[in-house]
Amino acid sequence: MCPASRGRSVPLPFPPSLSAPLLDGARVRLEPLEHRHAADLALAAEEDRTSYRFTWVPTAGEVNDYIDAQLARAAAGSLLPYAQIAKASGRAVGATAYWDPRRWPDRDELCAVEVGFTWLAASAQGSGLNTEAKFLLFAHAFEQWRVARVDLKTDARNTRSRAAIEGVGAQFEGVLRCWSRSWAPNEEGRLRDSAMYSIIASEWPACRARLQTRLAGG
């Protein structure tokens, strides 16, 4: 059962006391996104764009505007954006974020948060960076912020992303039709069907153990 609270969780900005903490693993370091990451991200985004059909990934020429947009969301309290740093090279190879915070209606604490806006350079895909980044984000959300739930969602047509989400232990909850903005080519101004996933607090210990085994190569 989820923790009890009077009323339902409500979408509100991240509490002012919460910021994007640096999260450090063996393969990846998640640093709060800044313009100093722009040059690396521009290179990362242009390696091979064939896997980005359903994902918002800037082109090299759009990276500065992309960072501005993410920092504007951060200033509004709806997003905590990160650059993903490959520790082997020290270079930014992608991005991710906490976003869509929901708070208990009767106290200034997070009830749930989404992990999203995630992309990686082609050379970093399948390297374990995504798994470790998700582990770091989930662990901080459940163990430091004490959330009841972490959400993930993707375009329902994005089989690659759905497999990755299921691979980190999230549970499929269904498809919400015409739910989110589409990032697919030639679908500007249209809504996509979104496949919805989650991990809840009671599932986190088992999910944590599975991720640790996977990261250890077991």
FIDRENNU-69803 format. One record per residue (C-alpha): residue number from 1; z, x, y. Coordinates in nm, 4 decimals, m for minus. Example, Ala and Ser with C-alpha at 12.3 -4.5 7.8 and 13.67 -1.06 7.14 Angstrom:
<nodes>
@k:1 | c3:0.7800 | c1:1.2300 | c2:m0.4500
@k:2 | c3:0.7140 | c1:1.3670 | c2:m0.1060
</nodes>
This chain:
<nodes>
@k:1 | c3:0.0000 | c1:0.0000 | c2:0.0000
@k:2 | c3:m0.0653 | c1:0.1112 | c2:0.3564
@k:3 | c3:0.2316 | c1:0.1528 | c2:0.5908
@k:4 | c3:0.3448 | c1:m0.1730 | c2:0.7439
@k:5 | c3:0.3000 | c1:m0.2439 | c2:1.1123
@k:6 | c3:0.3166 | c1:m0.5505 | c2:1.3334
@k:7 | c3:m0.0394 | c1:m0.6562 | c2:1.4037
@k:8 | c3:m0.3591 | c1:m0.4658 | c2:1.3291
@k:9 | c3:m0.4634 | c1:m0.1171 | c2:1.4317
@k:10 | c3:m0.6589 | c1:m0.1099 | c2:1.7560
@k:11 | c3:m0.9284 | c1:0.1238 | c2:1.8904
@k:12 | c3:m0.7742 | c1:0.3262 | c2:2.1716
@k:13 | c3:m0.8325 | c1:0.6795 | c2:2.3005
@k:14 | c3:m0.6643 | c1:0.9671 | c2:2.1235
@k:15 | c3:m0.3055 | c1:0.9900 | c2:2.2495
@k:16 | c3:m0.2893 | c1:1.2435 | c2:2.5353
@k:17 | c3:m0.0551 | c1:1.4579 | c2:2.3281
@k:18 | c3:m0.3273 | c1:1.5165 | c2:2.0653
@k:19 | c3:m0.5916 | c1:1.7830 | c2:2.1029
@k:20 | c3:m0.8424 | c1:1.9486 | c2:1.8718
@k:21 | c3:m0.6406 | c1:2.2224 | c2:1.7004
@k:22 | c3:m0.8127 | c1:2.5322 | c2:1.5670
@k:23 | c3:m0.8387 | c1:2.4887 | c2:1.1891
@k:24 | c3:m0.8843 | c1:2.8064 | c2:0.9864
@k:25 | c3:m0.9936 | c1:2.8387 | c2:0.6249
@k:26 | c3:m1.1318 | c1:3.1091 | c2:0.3977
@k:27 | c3:m1.4987 | c1:3.0245 | c2:0.4583
@k:28 | c3:m1.5015 | c1:2.8304 | c2:0.7822
@k:29 | c3:m1.3092 | c1:2.8184 | c2:1.1090
@k:30 | c3:m1.3245 | c1:2.4983 | c2:1.3121
@k:31 | c3:m1.3079 | c1:2.5813 | c2:1.6830
@k:32 | c3:m1.2972 | c1:2.3223 | c2:1.9618
@k:33 | c3:m1.6577 | c1:2.2868 | c2:2.0763
@k:34 | c3:m1.7491 | c1:2.4739 | c2:2.3958
@k:35 | c3:m2.0662 | c1:2.5888 | c2:2.5685
@k:36 | c3:m2.0039 | c1:2.9410 | c2:2.4380
@k:37 | c3:m2.1200 | c1:2.8089 | c2:2.1001
@k:38 | c3:m2.4575 | c1:2.6958 | c2:2.2377
@k:39 | c3:m2.6686 | c1:3.0003 | c2:2.1499
@k:40 | c3:m2.5513 | c1:3.0051 | c2:1.7880
@k:41 | c3:m2.5952 | c1:2.6297 | c2:1.7500
@k:42 | c3:m2.9473 | c1:2.6481 | c2:1.8904
@k:43 | c3:m3.0411 | c1:2.8988 | c2:1.6213
@k:44 | c3:m2.8604 | c1:2.7019 | c2:1.3503
@k:45 | c3:m3.0314 | c1:2.3751 | c2:1.4363
@k:46 | c3:m3.3807 | c1:2.5247 | c2:1.4138
@k:47 | c3:m3.3516 | c1:2.6998 | c2:1.0763
@k:48 | c3:m3.4969 | c1:2.4099 | c2:0.8784
@k:49 | c3:m3.4746 | c1:2.0523 | c2:1.0041
@k:50 | c3:m3.6007 | c1:1.8730 | c2:0.6945
@k:51 | c3:m3.2515 | c1:1.7497 | c2:0.5966
@k:52 | c3:m3.1760 | c1:1.5998 | c2:0.9396
@k:53 | c3:m3.3814 | c1:1.2824 | c2:0.9168
@k:54 | c3:m3.0829 | c1:1.0475 | c2:0.9484
@k:55 | c3:m2.8453 | c1:1.2730 | c2:1.1453
@k:56 | c3:m2.8066 | c1:1.3493 | c2:1.5165
@k:57 | c3:m2.8836 | c1:1.7198 | c2:1.5360
@k:58 | c3:m3.0060 | c1:1.8629 | c2:1.8670
@k:59 | c3:m3.3125 | c1:2.0796 | c2:1.8902
@k:60 | c3:m3.2623 | c1:2.4243 | c2:2.0398
@k:61 | c3:m3.3618 | c1:2.2946 | c2:2.3822
@k:62 | c3:m3.1189 | c1:2.0018 | c2:2.3584
@k:63 | c3:m2.8054 | c1:2.1931 | c2:2.2587
@k:64 | c3:m2.6529 | c1:2.2189 | c2:2.6067
@k:65 | c3:m2.7051 | c1:1.8458 | c2:2.6667
@k:66 | c3:m2.5611 | c1:1.7771 | c2:2.3205
@k:67 | c3:m2.2469 | c1:1.9760 | c2:2.4022
@k:68 | c3:m2.2189 | c1:1.7990 | c2:2.7395
@k:69 | c3:m2.2386 | c1:1.4618 | c2:2.5625
@k:70 | c3:m1.9716 | c1:1.5565 | c2:2.3098
@k:71 | c3:m1.7427 | c1:1.6962 | c2:2.5790
@k:72 | c3:m1.7871 | c1:1.3735 | c2:2.7788
@k:73 | c3:m1.6748 | c1:1.1761 | c2:2.4744
@k:74 | c3:m1.3816 | c1:1.4144 | c2:2.4423
@k:75 | c3:m1.2884 | c1:1.3590 | c2:2.8075
@k:76 | c3:m1.2955 | c1:0.9831 | c2:2.7465
@k:77 | c3:m1.0576 | c1:1.0256 | c2:2.4534
@k:78 | c3:m1.2918 | c1:0.8999 | c2:2.1814
@k:79 | c3:m1.3820 | c1:1.2336 | c2:2.0191
@k:80 | c3:m1.2362 | c1:1.5716 | c2:1.9272
@k:81 | c3:m1.5471 | c1:1.7875 | c2:1.8645
@k:82 | c3:m1.5679 | c1:2.1151 | c2:1.6753
@k:83 | c3:m1.8071 | c1:2.4005 | c2:1.6173
@k:84 | c3:m1.8147 | c1:2.5156 | c2:1.2555
@k:85 | c3:m1.7887 | c1:2.8951 | c2:1.2419
@k:86 | c3:m1.8993 | c1:3.0740 | c2:0.9240
@k:87 | c3:m1.6337 | c1:3.3388 | c2:0.8786
@k:88 | c3:m1.8717 | c1:3.5695 | c2:0.6919
@k:89 | c3:m2.0903 | c1:3.6069 | c2:1.0023
@k:90 | c3:m1.8644 | c1:3.4900 | c2:1.2848
@k:91 | c3:m2.1449 | c1:3.2612 | c2:1.4055
@k:92 | c3:m2.1416 | c1:2.8886 | c2:1.4761
@k:93 | c3:m2.3500 | c1:2.7218 | c2:1.2061
@k:94 | c3:m2.2914 | c1:2.3555 | c2:1.2798
@k:95 | c3:m2.0626 | c1:2.0931 | c2:1.4249
@k:96 | c3:m1.8222 | c1:1.8194 | c2:1.3231
@k:97 | c3:m1.5593 | c1:1.6003 | c2:1.4877
@k:98 | c3:m1.2694 | c1:1.3630 | c2:1.4675
@k:99 | c3:m1.3599 | c1:1.0390 | c2:1.6390
@k:100 | c3:m1.3088 | c1:0.6626 | c2:1.6601
@k:101 | c3:m0.9271 | c1:0.6887 | c2:1.6738
@k:102 | c3:m0.7221 | c1:0.3790 | c2:1.6030
@k:103 | c3:m0.3571 | c1:0.3487 | c2:1.6935
@k:104 | c3:m0.0793 | c1:0.1238 | c2:1.5776
@k:105 | c3:m0.0548 | c1:m0.1597 | c2:1.8324
@k:106 | c3:0.3199 | c1:m0.1118 | c2:1.8714
@k:107 | c3:0.3417 | c1:0.2665 | c2:1.9082
@k:108 | c3:0.1538 | c1:0.5635 | c2:2.0478
@k:109 | c3:0.0572 | c1:0.7108 | c2:1.7110
@k:110 | c3:m0.2680 | c1:0.7296 | c2:1.5175
@k:111 | c3:m0.3169 | c1:0.4854 | c2:1.2325
@k:112 | c3:m0.6666 | c1:0.5991 | c2:1.1354
@k:113 | c3:m0.9444 | c1:0.8324 | c2:1.2418
@k:114 | c3:m1.3033 | c1:0.8997 | c2:1.1420
@k:115 | c3:m1.4556 | c1:1.2351 | c2:1.0507
@k:116 | c3:m1.8167 | c1:1.2451 | c2:1.1601
@k:117 | c3:m2.0885 | c1:1.3927 | c2:1.3832
@k:118 | c3:m2.1237 | c1:1.6547 | c2:1.1084
@k:119 | c3:m2.4212 | c1:1.8841 | c2:1.0601
@k:120 | c3:m2.4803 | c1:2.2329 | c2:0.9250
@k:121 | c3:m2.7599 | c1:2.4876 | c2:0.9428
@k:122 | c3:m2.9839 | c1:2.4823 | c2:0.6377
@k:123 | c3:m2.8521 | c1:2.8222 | c2:0.5271
@k:124 | c3:m2.4919 | c1:2.6922 | c2:0.5333
@k:125 | c3:m2.5614 | c1:2.3807 | c2:0.3278
@k:126 | c3:m2.4377 | c1:2.4068 | c2:m0.0298
@k:127 | c3:m2.2247 | c1:2.7108 | c2:0.0579
@k:128 | c3:m1.8851 | c1:2.5434 | c2:0.0374
@k:129 | c3:m1.8441 | c1:2.5325 | c2:0.4162
@k:130 | c3:m1.8735 | c1:2.1545 | c2:0.4300
@k:131 | c3:m1.6170 | c1:2.1086 | c2:0.1527
@k:132 | c3:m1.3673 | c1:2.3401 | c2:0.3188
@k:133 | c3:m1.4247 | c1:2.1896 | c2:0.6640
@k:134 | c3:m1.3562 | c1:1.8431 | c2:0.5251
@k:135 | c3:m1.0449 | c1:1.9757 | c2:0.3488
@k:136 | c3:m0.9132 | c1:2.1206 | c2:0.6767
@k:137 | c3:m0.9868 | c1:1.8028 | c2:0.8725
@k:138 | c3:m0.8394 | c1:1.5716 | c2:0.6102
@k:139 | c3:m0.5282 | c1:1.7855 | c2:0.5639
@k:140 | c3:m0.4539 | c1:1.7946 | c2:0.9359
@k:141 | c3:m0.5098 | c1:1.4207 | c2:0.9754
@k:142 | c3:m0.2882 | c1:1.3215 | c2:0.6824
@k:143 | c3:m0.0228 | c1:1.5927 | c2:0.7003
@k:144 | c3:0.0179 | c1:1.6493 | c2:1.0750
@k:145 | c3:m0.0924 | c1:1.3243 | c2:1.2354
@k:146 | c3:0.0310 | c1:1.1168 | c2:0.9386
@k:147 | c3:m0.2628 | c1:0.8771 | c2:0.9490
@k:148 | c3:m0.2888 | c1:0.5997 | c2:0.6929
@k:149 | c3:m0.6654 | c1:0.6351 | c2:0.6584
@k:150 | c3:m0.9594 | c1:0.8664 | c2:0.7229
@k:151 | c3:m1.3027 | c1:0.7049 | c2:0.7552
@k:152 | c3:m1.6474 | c1:0.8480 | c2:0.6920
@k:153 | c3:m1.9813 | c1:0.6730 | c2:0.7265
@k:154 | c3:m2.3501 | c1:0.7542 | c2:0.7072
@k:155 | c3:m2.6900 | c1:0.5893 | c2:0.7140
@k:156 | c3:m2.7105 | c1:0.3887 | c2:0.3922
@k:157 | c3:m3.0499 | c1:0.5503 | c2:0.3208
@k:158 | c3:m2.9093 | c1:0.9036 | c2:0.3451
@k:159 | c3:m2.8564 | c1:0.9805 | c2:m0.0221
@k:160 | c3:m2.7826 | c1:1.3489 | c2:0.0477
@k:161 | c3:m2.5021 | c1:1.2659 | c2:0.2907
@k:162 | c3:m2.3629 | c1:0.9950 | c2:0.0654
@k:163 | c3:m2.3451 | c1:1.2388 | c2:m0.2261
@k:164 | c3:m2.1645 | c1:1.4925 | c2:m0.0072
@k:165 | c3:m1.9124 | c1:1.2318 | c2:0.1102
@k:166 | c3:m1.8473 | c1:1.1159 | c2:m0.2446
@k:167 | c3:m1.8171 | c1:1.4808 | c2:m0.3478
@k:168 | c3:m1.5179 | c1:1.5353 | c2:m0.1193
@k:169 | c3:m1.3344 | c1:1.2412 | c2:m0.2732
@k:170 | c3:m1.3974 | c1:0.9526 | c2:m0.0341
@k:171 | c3:m1.4170 | c1:0.6035 | c2:m0.1833
@k:172 | c3:m1.7229 | c1:0.3843 | c2:m0.1181
@k:173 | c3:m1.6283 | c1:0.0569 | c2:0.0488
@k:174 | c3:m1.9653 | c1:m0.1069 | c2:0.1003
@k:175 | c3:m2.2587 | c1:m0.1252 | c2:0.3398
@k:176 | c3:m2.2267 | c1:m0.2837 | c2:0.6818
@k:177 | c3:m2.5640 | c1:m0.4142 | c2:0.7938
@k:178 | c3:m2.6988 | c1:m0.3266 | c2:1.1404
@k:179 | c3:m2.3724 | c1:m0.1455 | c2:1.2158
@k:180 | c3:m2.4446 | c1:0.1875 | c2:1.3855
@k:181 | c3:m2.7116 | c1:0.3471 | c2:1.5996
@k:182 | c3:m3.0011 | c1:0.4823 | c2:1.3963
@k:183 | c3:m3.0894 | c1:0.8515 | c2:1.4360
@k:184 | c3:m3.4020 | c1:0.8261 | c2:1.2200
@k:185 | c3:m3.7373 | c1:0.9180 | c2:1.3791
@k:186 | c3:m3.9123 | c1:0.6295 | c2:1.5570
@k:187 | c3:m3.6025 | c1:0.4101 | c2:1.5335
@k:188 | c3:m3.4749 | c1:0.4615 | c2:1.8885
@k:189 | c3:m3.2781 | c1:0.1602 | c2:2.0082
@k:190 | c3:m3.2392 | c1:0.0218 | c2:1.6564
@k:191 | c3:m2.9325 | c1:m0.0209 | c2:1.4397
@k:192 | c3:m2.8964 | c1:0.1173 | c2:1.0893
@k:193 | c3:m2.7124 | c1:m0.0099 | c2:0.7839
@k:194 | c3:m2.4042 | c1:0.2118 | c2:0.7421
@k:195 | c3:m2.2484 | c1:0.3102 | c2:0.4099
@k:196 | c3:m1.8730 | c1:0.3088 | c2:0.4646
@k:197 | c3:m1.6243 | c1:0.5389 | c2:0.2903
@k:198 | c3:m1.2549 | c1:0.6174 | c2:0.3251
@k:199 | c3:m0.9581 | c1:0.8094 | c2:0.1926
@k:200 | c3:m0.6164 | c1:0.6489 | c2:0.2342
@k:201 | c3:m0.2851 | c1:0.8300 | c2:0.2511
@k:202 | c3:m0.1787 | c1:0.7398 | c2:m0.1036
@k:203 | c3:m0.5012 | c1:0.8973 | c2:m0.2360
@k:204 | c3:m0.4690 | c1:1.2181 | c2:m0.0376
@k:205 | c3:m0.2480 | c1:1.4196 | c2:m0.2794
@k:206 | c3:m0.4961 | c1:1.3761 | c2:m0.5667
@k:207 | c3:m0.7912 | c1:1.4323 | c2:m0.3328
@k:208 | c3:m0.6251 | c1:1.7475 | c2:m0.1963
@k:209 | c3:m0.5781 | c1:1.8855 | c2:m0.5472
@k:210 | c3:m0.9410 | c1:1.8160 | c2:m0.6411
@k:211 | c3:m1.0711 | c1:1.9826 | c2:m0.3260
@k:212 | c3:m0.8515 | c1:2.2874 | c2:m0.3770
@k:213 | c3:m0.9789 | c1:2.3218 | c2:m0.7340
@k:214 | c3:m1.3366 | c1:2.2858 | c2:m0.6136
@k:215 | c3:m1.2883 | c1:2.5450 | c2:m0.3397
@k:216 | c3:m1.1320 | c1:2.7850 | c2:m0.5892
@k:217 | c3:m1.4398 | c1:2.7525 | c2:m0.8082
@k:218 | c3:m1.2589 | c1:2.5673 | c2:m1.0834
</nodes>
